[in-house]
Each structure stands twice: as C-alpha cells, then as structure tokens.
Amino acid sequence: MKKIFTFIAALVCAINSEAKDYKDSLIINVGGIVTEQSATVALTQSAEGRYTFTLKNLSLSLAGENTGIGTIVIDNLESFDASGNTMLQTSRNITLQDGDITSPSGSWLGPILGPVPINMIAKISENKIYASITIDMPGLPIDVTFGSGYQLPNSGFEAFHKDGTFDAPNTWHSFGTAMGSVASWVTGNKNTQISNDIRPGSKGSKSVLITSNSVFFTVANGTMTTGRMMADALSASSKKNRAEIDPSSTDRDTNGDPFYATITGKPDSLAVWVKFIQGRPSATYPYASISAAITDGTKYQDPEDKAYTNVMAKAKNNKIVTNEGQWQRIVIPFEYVNKSIDGKHILVTISTNATPGGGSGSDKLYVDDFELIYNAGIANSTITGSTISVTPQGAGAFVRTVYGQKDGKNIATVTVFSDDLKKKTEQEFDLSTATSISKVQEETTATEEIFTLSGQKVNTMQPGQTYVVKKGNKVRKVINR
C-alpha cells in the first residue's frame, strides 16, 4: 500500500512539473544590430510552485556567420503578482547549456564561457509568455526579447519582399499590392524601395525610401502602410483612396505576411527617423505625415470615412517638415480615445504629404528605425495608514508593492514596470508617519532631468544603464532595460 501512495505522489509531482512549450518570435539585439527569428520557451512549474524557464537553442549572427550560443535555463523562480500580472524576475549568474539540436556553427559557444550574468523579467499567462533577458557575455552584451506584440516586426527596415513588382519592407505594403476599382492605375508606381541612406548612429545597413508619383497630371502621394492600400476613386482627396486593415481577410503578401499588424502592448508614443525631401518645394503643401491607430481587430481605414468606435488609441503628426533634408527623429504621443477596448491590431500609415494629392510627383521620404515607446513612472500615490496606492505613469505600466520595515519604520517599496518590460522605476515610501495623506510624486509642471550615476546630465537613457531622474523636488532611480 505504501508503495502505491508513493507512486501516486510521484505521479502528481510529475504532472505538476510537466513543461509547457511556447513558440513565438525572438528579437536579439547585439550592440544595436537586431535580428529576428522563431524560438521556443519551455516553462515548468514544480509541485512547490516554483518555475524553470528554458529558452532553447539561442543562436546569433556574428560577423556574418550564424553562431550557436546555447540554451538558457533559469530555475527556482518564484512568481509574484504585479497589477494582476503573474511575473518572474531574477538577476544571477548562469552557465548556458548545449542546445538539443546541432549547433549552426558546429558547437555551442555558451558552455565554454562559464558563468555569465543575466537579468530576466517575464510575464506569463496560460497561452503566452513575454520575456526580456539581458546576457552580459564578455565583451558582447546581448538583449533578448521573447514574444510578439510590443514592437512591429522588421522595425529597422532591414528585410524586404516584392510588393507587386518593386521592393517593400517585410510586413509593410504600398501601391504595388493595392486593391480597388482603379488599382490598375497605381500598382505600377514604384512607391517604396531599398535605400542605403541610413539615419545617424544606426547599426543597420538599410532604410526604406518612399517616393511620390504623377498619375494623369495628378500627384499620387508616396504611401507605406502596415495595412493594405485601396484605390477606389479618381480624385486623390476621396476617402475611398485609403489604407485599411481587415483582419478577417486571409490574403497574404509574397513574404507570407498578412495585410495587418498585431499588437499586444499599450504604447505611450511612437518614434521614427525620417528624412524628407520635396522634389519641388511647396509653401502650400510643405508637410509629410505619419499616423497610427490601435483597434480591436475589426475593419478600419485611414482616412476615416465615418465615426469609428473600434479604436483604442491614435497617434498622428501631419506637420513633418523637411528639416533642410536632414535626418530627424519624430516622436508622436498616443491619445487613448477608448481605454475599454482591447487593442489587437495597429494600422500605421506614412506618406510623403499630409494632403492627398499635395506636394510634387518627385518627393522623397526616407524612413528608418520605427519604435513603440512604453513608459514606467509614478504619476501619483496615496498613503492611507499602513497602505499605499499608486497610479503608474504609462498606459500599460503595472505596479508591484512590497511592504516591510527599514530602520524601525514601516515602508513600502513600489516598482513600476513598463508594459514592454524594458524599463522600471523603483521608489521607497515611508508609511510610519502618514495617515490619509495624498502625495503627488511627480509635479506635472516640472521638467524631467536625467543624470548618470556619476552625476553627468544626459538627454536620453541608453538600454541596459541605470540613471537618476529628477523632476521638481522628487528623485527616483530608473533602470532602462
């Protein structure tokens, strides 16, 4: 009988420890050089509730060769809750293991290196894992992101496919695959092409060039979109000429991608590098434009032809100047018009002119390094007795609060994570003397100042670095992961 109970107990433990595999995209950033691939993560939960996280068969493109790094195994992880999200987090040394397939370079590099420092943070659900991992390999820091939906694929515009008869960045489209009653008039227009003119400081080798055309003495703005171009009217100003997403469509481009982009996160802004050159300068139509809309996954078009109720957030800049033909980084905030909507798809449209039919037939708009930005800050906090409630700064940011004691005082340590897990803000609050006190932690009128740990003031935060951020009389530490 005892043997039977022992067997049953062992069986229960085995079931509880069974690994579940998650297959998703893997984005690897090595010194600013970004590559994308498919990967698998196995997650095992023990009978005691602890997790083992395994990222299998990591490989990198180094010096033009595909090098096998190894398998990342992080065990004994204790989960915690942050605003309803199940989280895993650790900073430790690990030794990378051999992969379970043949290494693309013949042998796995990771085990040879011995212990290497890693930082890992992940949020998990039944059907999805999203994880951010930094690996401080000697002389080669690696940033690894597992999971899709927080950045657009091919956001550096390094990979291209045929959009009709000309080149377009993967997951983006132009008039080469346009549909509609007058599509045949525009599908031959070469609106997008590969460019070697890259933005300052880029680690990539390509950008995309969008160009306008003249069609029957009418200017056809050069336009690129994550959706599909529709040409249904002769008049350039007609809203029947549009970019649209229809996720119910099964159509795919020549690279096998749909004519829509998916999104999971709630970005606070988008940033993109552009270089705008008007073939014939126009005082009447001097601007290029970029717009984005996050929707619930149903049909949507830009420009809108009616009042749409399926939009969660919008971002738009229709006054992009030429800047004397120099590269410039444009940052556009998102406005959340309906926070009750669950965002599933994003339509981004980039055009050589903000006015349909405006500009000239020889305008050029170079585009490089598109990025969705997620914030992590503390907008305000309220202390009531021995508890604290915090409003995070960031549309998708979430909070972990840990209560404890320090120097004989009751304290709360609040950590705010950005929705994409790349940033976090941590702050301690003294609860011992406060009762029903409301404190604004960041003054809305103050200017935010950023300093390195050595005290040097800087304008922007670099990935993987820790900074001190001062706003008004409030100071906090920020780790920009």
GULUM-287665 format. One record per residue (C-alpha): x, y, z. Coordinates in steps of 0.05 Angstrom, whole numbers, plus 5000, padded with zeros to 4 digits. Each point is the difference from the previous one (the first is absolute). Layout:
BEGIN
u X v Y w Z
...
This chain:
BEGIN
u 5000 v 5000 w 5000
u 5056 v 5049 w 5018
u 5032 v 4988 w 4932
u 4934 v 5017 w 4966
u 4995 v 5067 w 5037
u 5073 v 5015 w 4985
u 4986 v 4986 w 4926
u 4939 v 5045 w 5000
u 5038 v 5056 w 5034
u 5056 v 4993 w 4949
u 4949 v 5001 w 4943
u 4968 v 5064 w 5027
u 5068 v 5034 w 5004
u 5016 v 4978 w 4929
u 4934 v 5029 w 4975
u 5011 v 5065 w 5037
u 5070 v 5005 w 4973
u 4982 v 4987 w 4928
u 5029 v 5052 w 4953
u 4956 v 5041 w 4954
u 5031 v 5026 w 4936
u 4987 v 5070 w 4973
u 5021 v 5016 w 4929
u 5007 v 5073 w 4981
u 5046 v 5052 w 4968
u 5069 v 5014 w 5029
u 5033 v 5068 w 4990
u 5075 v 5003 w 5015
u 5037 v 5065 w 5006
u 5076 v 4995 w 5000
u 5032 v 5069 w 5004
u 4943 v 5031 w 4961
u 4999 v 4947 w 4946
u 4931 v 4968 w 5003
u 4979 v 4932 w 4973
u 4934 v 4964 w 5004
u 4985 v 4925 w 5001
u 4950 v 4950 w 5027
u 5015 v 4966 w 5066
u 4970 v 4956 w 5054
u 4996 v 5010 w 5075
u 4983 v 4943 w 5047
u 4970 v 5018 w 5067
u 4997 v 4949 w 5056
u 4965 v 5011 w 5067
u 5020 v 4954 w 5057
u 4954 v 4972 w 5053
u 5027 v 5055 w 5047
u 4977 v 5053 w 4950
u 5069 v 5021 w 4976
u 5015 v 5008 w 4926
u 5055 v 4979 w 4952
u 5007 v 5044 w 4938
u 5035 v 4969 w 4940
u 5015 v 5037 w 4935
u 5025 v 4948 w 4951
u 5055 v 5003 w 4948
u 5018 v 5074 w 5000
u 5043 v 5019 w 4940
u 5028 v 5067 w 4975
u 5025 v 5028 w 4935
u 5071 v 5022 w 5017
u 5048 v 5028 w 4948
u 4954 v 4974 w 4945
u 4998 v 4929 w 5028
u 4945 v 4965 w 5039
u 5030 v 4981 w 5067
u 4967 v 4952 w 5049
u 4999 v 5030 w 5071
u 4961 v 4947 w 5038
u 4938 v 4988 w 5043
u 4982 v 5047 w 5057
u 4975 v 4963 w 5061
u 4977 v 5042 w 5060
u 4973 v 4958 w 5057
u 4970 v 5010 w 5070
u 4961 v 5062 w 4979
u 4947 v 5025 w 5049
u 4942 v 5036 w 4968
u 4968 v 5065 w 5026
u 4940 v 5042 w 4982
u 5004 v 5069 w 4970
u 4933 v 5033 w 4984
u 4970 v 4932 w 4985
u 5059 v 4977 w 4957
u 5037 v 4936 w 5020
u 5073 v 5019 w 4998
u 5068 v 4966 w 5003
u 5064 v 5039 w 5013
u 5073 v 4985 w 5017
u 5071 v 5027 w 4995
u 5053 v 4946 w 5007
u 5057 v 4963 w 4966
u 4983 v 4940 w 4958
u 5038 v 4953 w 4954
u 4968 v 4993 w 4932
u 4988 v 4928 w 4980
u 5008 v 4962 w 4934
u 4940 v 5003 w 4955
u 4959 v 4938 w 4984
u 5013 v 5008 w 4925
u 5064 v 5005 w 4960
u 5033 v 5068 w 5009
u 5001 v 5041 w 4935
u 5074 v 5013 w 5014
u 5018 v 4928 w 5018
u 5004 v 5010 w 5075
u 4963 v 5041 w 5053
u 5039 v 5061 w 5024
u 4963 v 5013 w 5065
u 5025 v 4941 w 5042
u 5072 v 5018 w 4984
u 4992 v 5069 w 5031
u 4982 v 4975 w 5069
u 4954 v 5041 w 5045
u 4973 v 5064 w 4969
u 4956 v 5054 w 5034
u 4928 v 5004 w 4976
u 4940 v 5042 w 5017
u 4932 v 4971 w 4984
u 4929 v 5025 w 5008
u 4939 v 4966 w 4972
u 4925 v 5002 w 5004
u 4962 v 4936 w 4988
u 4929 v 4979 w 4983
u 4968 v 4935 w 4980
u 5014 v 5009 w 4926
u 5057 v 5049 w 4996
u 5067 v 5019 w 5031
u 5034 v 5067 w 4989
u 5071 v 5005 w 5026
u 5058 v 5050 w 4999
u 5069 v 4972 w 5013
u 5068 v 5033 w 5000
u 5062 v 4956 w 4997
u 5065 v 5034 w 5019
u 5046 v 4955 w 4959
u 5073 v 5023 w 5003
u 5007 v 5058 w 4951
u 4934 v 4983 w 4969
u 4937 v 5023 w 5037
u 4938 v 4968 w 4971
u 4928 v 5025 w 5007
u 4948 v 4945 w 4987
u 4925 v 5011 w 4995
u 4955 v 4939 w 4995
u 4929 v 5012 w 4978
u 4964 v 5043 w 4949
u 4951 v 5057 w 5003
u 5041 v 5056 w 5032
u 5041 v 5023 w 4939
u 4986 v 4995 w 4926
u 5039 v 4945 w 4965
u 5057 v 5024 w 4955
u 4997 v 5069 w 5034
u 5070 v 5016 w 4975
u 4980 v 4988 w 4927
u 5056 v 4952 w 4987
u 4960 v 4945 w 4964
u 4961 v 5010 w 4936
u 4951 v 4962 w 4956
u 4967 v 5013 w 4932
u 4939 v 5044 w 5007
u 4973 v 4988 w 4931
u 5060 v 5014 w 4955
u 5041 v 5042 w 5047
u 5031 v 4993 w 5069
u 4966 v 5016 w 5066
u 5022 v 4985 w 5072
u 4974 v 4935 w 5028
u 4933 v 5009 w 5035
u 4990 v 5067 w 4965
u 4963 v 5014 w 4934
u 4989 v 5053 w 4948
u 4964 v 5009 w 4933
u 5032 v 4939 w 4969
u 4948 v 4955 w 5034
u 4943 v 5051 w 5000
u 4929 v 4977 w 4989
u 4939 v 5038 w 4976
u 4964 v 5023 w 4937
u 5058 v 5044 w 4975
u 5057 v 4960 w 5030
u 5028 v 4985 w 4931
u 5017 v 5074 w 4993
u 5047 v 4999 w 5059
u 5027 v 4929 w 5009
u 5056 v 5016 w 4951
u 5024 v 5060 w 5041
u 5066 v 4987 w 5034
u 4982 v 5029 w 5068
u 5049 v 4964 w 5045
u 5071 v 4975 w 4990
u 5062 v 4978 w 5038
u 5046 v 5056 w 5021
u 5070 v 5000 w 5028
u 4991 v 5070 w 5029
u 4993 v 4984 w 5074
u 4987 v 5045 w 5060
u 5059 v 5026 w 5042
u 5025 v 4949 w 5049
u 4963 v 4941 w 4969
u 5031 v 4931 w 5006
u 4959 v 4976 w 4941
u 5017 v 5006 w 4927
u 4932 v 5018 w 4968
u 4941 v 5047 w 5004
u 4939 v 5005 w 4956
u 4989 v 5055 w 4950
u 4928 v 5022 w 4985
u 4990 v 5040 w 4937
u 4940 v 5037 w 4969
u 4978 v 4994 w 4928
u 4959 v 5037 w 4948
u 4939 v 4963 w 4972
u 4963 v 5036 w 4944
u 5026 v 5068 w 5023
u 4978 v 4985 w 5071
u 5049 v 4991 w 5058
u 4996 v 4931 w 5031
u 5030 v 5005 w 5069
u 5052 v 4947 w 5017
u 4968 v 4959 w 5055
u 5022 v 4940 w 5041
u 4955 v 4964 w 5050
u 4996 v 4939 w 5045
u 4932 v 4989 w 4968
u 4979 v 4998 w 4927
u 4994 v 5057 w 4951
u 4931 v 5007 w 4968
u 4990 v 5041 w 4937
u 4926 v 5011 w 4986
u 4993 v 5071 w 4973
u 5032 v 5044 w 4947
u 5002 v 5060 w 5047
u 5062 v 5000 w 5044
u 4961 v 5032 w 5057
u 4946 v 4947 w 5002
u 4998 v 4958 w 5063
u 4988 v 4940 w 4956
u 5075 v 5003 w 4988
u 5025 v 4974 w 5066
u 5043 v 4954 w 5041
u 4960 v 4948 w 5036
u 5004 v 4938 w 5044
u 4950 v 4944 w 4996
u 5025 v 4944 w 5046
u 4945 v 4954 w 4974
u 5036 v 4998 w 4933
u 5044 v 4939 w 4986
u 5041 v 5035 w 4947
u 5076 v 4997 w 5008
u 5056 v 5037 w 4965
u 5059 v 4966 w 4964
u 5036 v 4992 w 5066
u 4940 v 4965 w 5031
u 4981 v 5058 w 5045
u 4928 v 5025 w 5009
u 4979 v 5071 w 4982
u 4995 v 5020 w 5073
u 5045 v 5003 w 5061
u 4984 v 4971 w 5068
u 5013 v 5035 w 5067
u 4995 v 4979 w 5073
u 5030 v 5058 w 5037
u 4974 v 5070 w 5016
u 5054 v 5047 w 4975
u 5005 v 5072 w 5024
u 5031 v 5027 w 4936
u 5033 v 4980 w 4935
u 5068 v 5023 w 4976
u 5029 v 4996 w 4930
u 5057 v 5031 w 4961
u 4983 v 5035 w 4935
u 5034 v 5041 w 4946
u 4952 v 5041 w 4958
u 5019 v 5032 w 4934
u 4949 v 5035 w 4955
u 5016 v 4994 w 4927
u 4968 v 5068 w 4990
u 4994 v 5040 w 5065
u 4928 v 5018 w 5015
u 4977 v 5055 w 5047
u 4929 v 4975 w 4993
u 5014 v 4927 w 5015
u 5065 v 4999 w 5040
u 4988 v 4941 w 5046
u 5008 v 4924 w 5001
u 4957 v 4959 w 5047
u 5000 v 4939 w 5046
u 4938 v 4971 w 5033
u 4984 v 4939 w 5041
u 4937 v 4969 w 5029
u 4993 v 4941 w 5048
u 4935 v 4963 w 4989
u 4960 v 4942 w 5029
u 5015 v 4956 w 4941
u 4942 v 5019 w 4955
u 5002 v 5038 w 4934
u 5028 v 5071 w 5000
u 5025 v 5050 w 4949
u 5043 v 5063 w 4997
u 4975 v 5051 w 4983
u 4936 v 4984 w 5039
u 4936 v 5000 w 4959
u 4954 v 4999 w 5061
u 5002 v 5004 w 5076
u 5036 v 4936 w 5021
u 4987 v 4971 w 5070
u 5052 v 4944 w 4995
u 5062 v 5043 w 5013
u 5038 v 4997 w 5066
u 5054 v 5051 w 4986
u 5025 v 5047 w 4945
u 5065 v 5035 w 4984
u 5010 v 5051 w 4945
u 5049 v 5052 w 4975
u 4979 v 5033 w 4935
u 5051 v 5057 w 5004
u 5067 v 4966 w 4987
u 5045 v 5053 w 4969
u 5059 v 4988 w 4953
u 5051 v 5022 w 5053
u 5044 v 5021 w 4941
u 5002 v 4929 w 4976
u 5034 v 4973 w 5063
u 4983 v 4939 w 5041
u 4955 v 5014 w 5060
u 4969 v 4957 w 5054
u 4925 v 5010 w 5006
u 4964 v 4981 w 5065
u 4924 v 4998 w 4999
u 4958 v 4988 w 5063
u 4941 v 4953 w 4999
u 4933 v 5027 w 5023
u 4957 v 4947 w 5032
u 4930 v 5014 w 4974
u 4967 v 4938 w 5028
u 5037 v 4963 w 5056
u 4946 v 4947 w 5005
u 5020 v 4971 w 4933
u 5049 v 4942 w 4998
u 5051 v 5019 w 4946
u 5017 v 4945 w 4951
u 5023 v 5032 w 4935
u 5037 v 5063 w 4980
u 4995 v 5038 w 4935
u 5059 v 5045 w 4985
u 5000 v 5045 w 4939
u 5059 v 5042 w 4977
u 4993 v 5048 w 4942
u 5043 v 5049 w 4961
u 4946 v 5053 w 5010
u 4948 v 5015 w 5052
u 4951 v 5023 w 4947
u 4975 v 4948 w 4949
u 5026 v 5022 w 4932
u 5044 v 5053 w 5033
u 5074 v 5011 w 4988
u 5035 v 4981 w 4936
u 5007 v 4936 w 4960
u 5073 v 4993 w 5020
u 4999 v 5006 w 5076
u 5042 v 4953 w 5042
u 4991 v 4975 w 5072
u 5053 v 4955 w 5030
u 4978 v 4960 w 5061
u 5043 v 4962 w 5050
u 4994 v 4967 w 5069
u 4927 v 5002 w 5020
u 4989 v 4990 w 5075
u 4941 v 4995 w 5048
u 5017 v 5032 w 5067
u 4974 v 4977 w 5067
u 5006 v 5042 w 5063
u 5011 v 4979 w 5073
u 4991 v 5054 w 5052
u 4959 v 5019 w 5061
u 4947 v 5052 w 4984
u 4974 v 5006 w 5071
u 4991 v 4961 w 5064
u 4952 v 5000 w 5059
u 5021 v 4975 w 5069
u 4945 v 4979 w 5047
u 5025 v 4973 w 5067
u 5045 v 4942 w 4985
u 4982 v 4991 w 4927
u 5015 v 5037 w 4936
u 4967 v 5004 w 4932
u 5038 v 5022 w 4939
u 4979 v 5025 w 4932
u 5053 v 4980 w 4950
u 5024 v 5046 w 4944
u 4993 v 4960 w 4936
u 4937 v 4975 w 4965
u 5019 v 4927 w 5010
u 5046 v 5008 w 5060
u 4988 v 4955 w 5060
u 5019 v 5002 w 5074
u 5029 v 4955 w 5053
u 4998 v 5022 w 5073
u 5040 v 4965 w 5055
u 4989 v 5020 w 5073
u 5054 v 4993 w 5052
u 5042 v 5035 w 5052
u 5063 v 5041 w 4996
u 5036 v 5036 w 5057
u 4940 v 4986 w 5044
u 4951 v 5032 w 4952
u 4944 v 4970 w 4959
u 5017 v 5008 w 4926
u 4971 v 4982 w 4933
u 5045 v 4986 w 4941
u 4963 v 5015 w 4936
u 5025 v 4975 w 4932
u 4968 v 5023 w 4936
u 5013 v 4958 w 4938
u 4991 v 5025 w 4929
u 4952 v 4958 w 4959
u 5057 v 4974 w 4957
u 5043 v 4984 w 5061
u 5058 v 5042 w 4975
u 4995 v 5053 w 5054
u 4985 v 5002 w 5074
u 4996 v 5053 w 5054
u 5009 v 4983 w 5073
u 4985 v 5045 w 5059
u 4995 v 4991 w 5076
u 4944 v 5033 w 5041
u 5001 v 5012 w 5075
u 4933 v 4978 w 5027
u 5015 v 5010 w 5074
u 4977 v 5072 w 5008
u 4947 v 5006 w 4945
u 4926 v 4990 w 5008
u 4951 v 5016 w 4944
u 5052 v 5043 w 4965
u 4999 v 5010 w 4925
u 5068 v 5016 w 4969
u 5013 v 5017 w 4927
u 5067 v 4967 w 4984
u 5013 v 5036 w 4935
u 4982 v 5072 w 4990
u 4967 v 5006 w 4933
u 5030 v 5069 w 4986
u 5072 v 4981 w 5016
u 5051 v 4981 w 4948
u 5030 v 4930 w 5006
u 5076 v 4999 w 5005
u 5041 v 4937 w 4988
u 5068 v 4986 w 5032
u 5048 v 4942 w 4998
u 5021 v 4968 w 5065
u 5064 v 5041 w 4996
u 4959 v 5064 w 4999
u 5006 v 5018 w 4926
u 4937 v 5030 w 4970
u 4977 v 4966 w 4936
u 4941 v 5010 w 4952
u 4981 v 4927 w 4988
u 5006 v 4933 w 5035
u 5038 v 4944 w 4968
u 4977 v 4927 w 5005
u 5031 v 4960 w 5057
u 5020 v 5061 w 5040
u 4977 v 5027 w 5068
u 4983 v 5074 w 5008
u 4977 v 5049 w 5052
u 4940 v 5040 w 4977
u 4981 v 5066 w 5033
u 4934 v 5034 w 4991
u 4985 v 5060 w 5044
u 5022 v 4980 w 5070
u 4989 v 4926 w 4987
u 5057 v 4953 w 4983
u 4995 v 4927 w 4978
u 5045 v 4946 w 4972
u 4983 v 4971 w 4931
u 5029 v 4938 w 4968
u 4991 v 5005 w 4925
u 5002 v 4927 w 4979
